[in-house]
Amino acid sequence: MRIDDDKESTKYSYICDICGKGYSNNRTCSICNADICHGCTRLDPRSIGDYPEKFCIDCFNVGKKYLDLICIEQEKFDVLVENLEQEWRGEAIKMSKARQKKN
């Protein structure tokens, strides 16, 4: 929720949709797009880097079971990708050796 009152907006630009407190830097929930203050923000535990996804407390709590399932499926996917890349490298090495024998 954006504050339109000039006097108040010099101090705070936003009102947290979760707790109602004012805060100055724009932060929104990645799921429901609620404006959220620092105290009501939960970071995506899967995120790596400087800009992790941010969730409001409510969406984070609802999403815990989904995050766990996503992590399990991501691990399976990572193993599948790794196996396919190893297979690809193996075939490429065979092709390279066969080409070297011809020359």
Backbone hydrogen bonds in HBPLUS format (Angstrom, degrees):
<---DONOR---> <-ACCEPTOR-->    atom                        ^
c    i                          cat <-CA-CA->   ^        H-A-AA   ^      H-
h    n   atom  resd res      DA  || num        DHA   H-A  angle D-A-AA Bond
n    s   type  num  typ     dist DA aas  dist angle  dist       angle   num
A0015-ILE N   A0001-MET O   2.89 MM  14  5.29 155.8  1.95 163.2 167.4     1
A0003-ILE N   A0013-SER O   3.40 MM  10  5.79 173.8  2.41 132.9 133.5     2
A0009-SER N   A0005-ASP O   2.77 MM   4  5.83 152.5  1.84 156.4 166.0     3
A0011-LYS N   A0008-GLU O   3.05 MM   3  5.56 141.5  2.20 109.8 119.8     4
A0012-TYR N   A0008-GLU O   2.93 MM   4  6.13 174.0  1.93 158.6 160.1     5
A0013-SER N   A0023-TYR O   3.17 MM  10  6.26 136.8  2.37 124.1 133.1     6
A0014-TYR N   A0023-TYR O   2.94 MM   9  5.34 157.0  2.00 170.0 172.8     7
A0023-TYR N   A0014-TYR O   2.84 MM   9  5.34 152.4  1.92 142.9 147.6     8
A0016-CYS N   A0021-LYS O   2.75 MM   5  5.37 170.3  1.76 154.5 156.7     9
A0020-GLY N   A0016-CYS O   2.92 MM   4  4.76 136.4  2.11 122.3 134.0    10
A0017-ASP N   A0035-ASP O   2.78 MM  18  5.46 168.4  1.79 151.7 154.4    11
A0036-ILE N   A0027-ARG O   2.94 MM   9  5.70 169.2  1.95 149.4 152.0    12
A0029-CYS N   A0034-ALA O   2.88 MM   5  5.26 150.4  1.97 143.9 153.5    13
A0033-ASN N   A0029-CYS O   2.97 MM   4  4.55 135.8  2.17 122.0 130.3    14
A0030-SER N   A0054-LYS O   2.71 MM  24  5.73 159.5  1.75 164.6 168.0    15
A0040-CYS N   A0037-CYS O   3.19 MM   3  5.43 136.8  2.39 102.8 114.1    16
A0041-THR N   A0038-HIS O   3.24 MM   3  5.20 164.1  2.27 105.7 109.3    17
A0042-ARG N   A0055-PHE O   2.78 MM  13  5.13 157.7  1.83 155.3 160.4    18
A0055-PHE N   A0042-ARG O   2.77 MM  13  5.13 159.3  1.81 156.3 163.0    19
A0044-ASP N   A0053-GLU O   2.94 MM   9  5.33 155.0  2.00 154.1 153.9    20
A0047-SER N   A0044-ASP O   3.08 MM   3  5.50 158.9  2.12 114.2 120.6    21
A0060-PHE N   A0056-CYS O   2.92 MM   4  6.08 160.3  1.96 157.7 164.2    22
A0061-ASN N   A0057-ILE O   2.92 MM   4  6.10 162.0  1.96 151.1 155.5    23
A0062-VAL N   A0058-ASP O   3.00 MM   4  6.27 162.6  2.04 152.8 157.6    24
A0063-GLY N   A0059-CYS O   2.83 MM   4  5.87 148.9  1.93 141.3 150.8    25
A0064-LYS N   A0060-PHE O   3.05 MM   4  6.15 114.7  2.49 144.6 158.0    26
A0066-TYR N   A0063-GLY O   2.93 MM   3  5.00 115.0  2.36 100.1 117.2    27
A0067-LEU N   A0063-GLY O   2.72 MM   4  5.93 160.2  1.76 166.5 173.2    28
A0068-ASP N   A0064-LYS O   3.06 MM   4  6.29 158.7  2.10 149.9 154.7    29
A0069-LEU N   A0065-LYS O   3.14 MM   4  6.36 160.2  2.19 141.3 146.4    30
A0070-ILE N   A0066-TYR O   2.73 MM   4  5.92 159.4  1.77 153.8 160.3    31
A0071-CYS N   A0067-LEU O   2.91 MM   4  6.09 156.9  1.97 146.8 152.5    32
A0072-ILE N   A0068-ASP O   3.11 MM   4  6.39 156.2  2.17 146.5 152.4    33
A0073-GLU N   A0069-LEU O   2.97 MM   4  6.22 167.4  1.98 154.6 157.6    34
A0074-GLN N   A0070-ILE O   2.77 MM   4  5.90 151.1  1.85 148.6 157.6    35
A0075-GLU N   A0071-CYS O   3.00 MM   4  6.19 153.7  2.07 145.3 151.2    36
A0076-LYS N   A0072-ILE O   3.16 MM   4  6.50 157.4  2.21 146.6 152.3    37
A0077-PHE N   A0073-GLU O   2.90 MM   4  6.13 159.4  1.94 148.7 154.6    38
A0078-ASP N   A0074-GLN O   2.80 MM   4  6.01 159.1  1.84 150.2 156.0    39
A0079-VAL N   A0075-GLU O   3.04 MM   4  6.28 155.3  2.10 147.8 153.5    40
A0080-LEU N   A0076-LYS O   3.01 MM   4  6.28 161.0  2.04 149.8 155.1    41
A0081-VAL N   A0077-PHE O   2.86 MM   4  6.12 165.4  1.88 158.5 162.0    42
A0082-GLU N   A0078-ASP O   2.93 MM   4  6.08 160.3  1.97 145.0 150.9    43
A0083-ASN N   A0079-VAL O   2.92 MM   4  6.15 161.1  1.95 152.6 157.3    44
A0084-LEU N   A0080-LEU O   2.96 MM   4  6.22 160.8  2.00 152.1 157.3    45
A0085-GLU N   A0081-VAL O   2.89 MM   4  6.10 158.1  1.94 152.9 158.9    46
A0086-GLN N   A0082-GLU O   2.96 MM   4  6.19 153.6  2.03 148.1 155.1    47
A0087-GLU N   A0083-ASN O   2.97 MM   4  6.20 156.7  2.02 147.5 154.0    48
A0088-TRP N   A0084-LEU O   2.90 MM   4  6.09 158.1  1.94 147.1 153.3    49
A0089-ARG N   A0085-GLU O   2.92 MM   4  6.15 163.0  1.95 148.6 152.7    50
A0090-GLY N   A0086-GLN O   2.89 MM   4  6.10 159.1  1.94 148.0 154.1    51
A0091-GLU N   A0087-GLU O   3.00 MM   4  6.28 162.0  2.03 153.3 157.0    52
A0092-ALA N   A0088-TRP O   2.91 MM   4  6.13 157.4  1.96 150.9 158.0    53
A0093-ILE N   A0089-ARG O   2.84 MM   4  6.05 154.7  1.90 152.2 158.5    54
A0094-LYS N   A0090-GLY O   3.07 MM   4  6.32 159.3  2.11 147.1 152.4    55
A0095-MET N   A0091-GLU O   2.98 MM   4  6.20 160.9  2.02 148.8 153.8    56
A0096-SER N   A0092-ALA O   2.89 MM   4  6.08 156.5  1.94 145.7 152.5    57
A0097-LYS N   A0093-ILE O   2.90 MM   4  6.13 159.2  1.94 152.3 157.2    58
A0098-ALA N   A0094-LYS O   2.94 MM   4  6.15 156.5  1.99 148.5 155.2    59
A0099-ARG N   A0095-MET O   2.94 MM   4  6.14 152.5  2.02 147.4 154.9    60
A0100-GLN N   A0096-SER O   2.96 MM   4  6.20 151.1  2.05 144.8 152.7    61
A0101-LYS N   A0097-LYS O   3.06 MM   4  6.30 147.5  2.17 144.9 152.7    62
A0102-LYS N   A0098-ALA O   3.27 MM   4  6.53 147.3  2.38 141.2 148.8    63
A0103-ASN N   A0099-ARG O   3.27 MM   4  6.58 143.5  2.41 141.5 150.5    64
